[in-house]
Amino acid sequence: MEDQDSLSATEQAELMALVARSRDRDAFARLFRHFAPRLISYMRKLGTDEENTEGLVQDVMFSLWQQAGSYNPDKSYVSSWVFAIARNRRIDRFRRQKLASFDQNQIENQVDLAPGQDQEIEHQEVEALLRESIESLPEDQSRLLQLAFYDDLTHKEIALLENLPLGTVKSRLRLAINKLRRTLGHSLFQFKG
């Protein structure tokens, strides 16, 4: 039985455009029905309690409504954008909660563990090389890599989100990772040398 609230990536982008252009409430409602249960599942998978999960999902969907105009379909899929907002909101909420219970003396006595500037530059270069390699993959493979590694979704969640069989998700990810190994193995070796 197919999920009636499931939307393809193309449908998600079209609905986002409607929300951004004309504040289309029906389009937003469809996006809400699609993403809310997936966000709840994602938050629970990360161990977020019930109270925080509800608040975070509402906050993410409110952000989708408010910031629909800032979504750029050339940079990411709607689902990647939404899950990035969710991940960031969750991190922000737990940081605020942690800081609220953190003693000011503990903050003042913390050692700065930021990486050196040279490490940061090297990290940025490797990240750019990785991003370029992922973008060179076929779209179906790069999309699944994005969901698995950047959005931290399980294979099962990706299959549900993308409306694909679980075996297809696993095989596309395996192909993509093997291609990256072949491409980056030589590049990273040369980069480090």
Secondary structure by P-SEA (a helix, b strand, c coil): ccccccccaaaaaaaaaaaaccccaaaaaaaaaacaaaaaaaaaaacccaaaaaaaaaaaaaaaaacccccccccccaaaaaaaaaaaaaaaaaaaaaaaaccaaaaaacccccccaaaaaaaaaaaaaaaaaaaaccaaaaaaaaacccccccaaaaaaaacccaaaaaaaaaaaaaaaaaaaaaaaaaaac
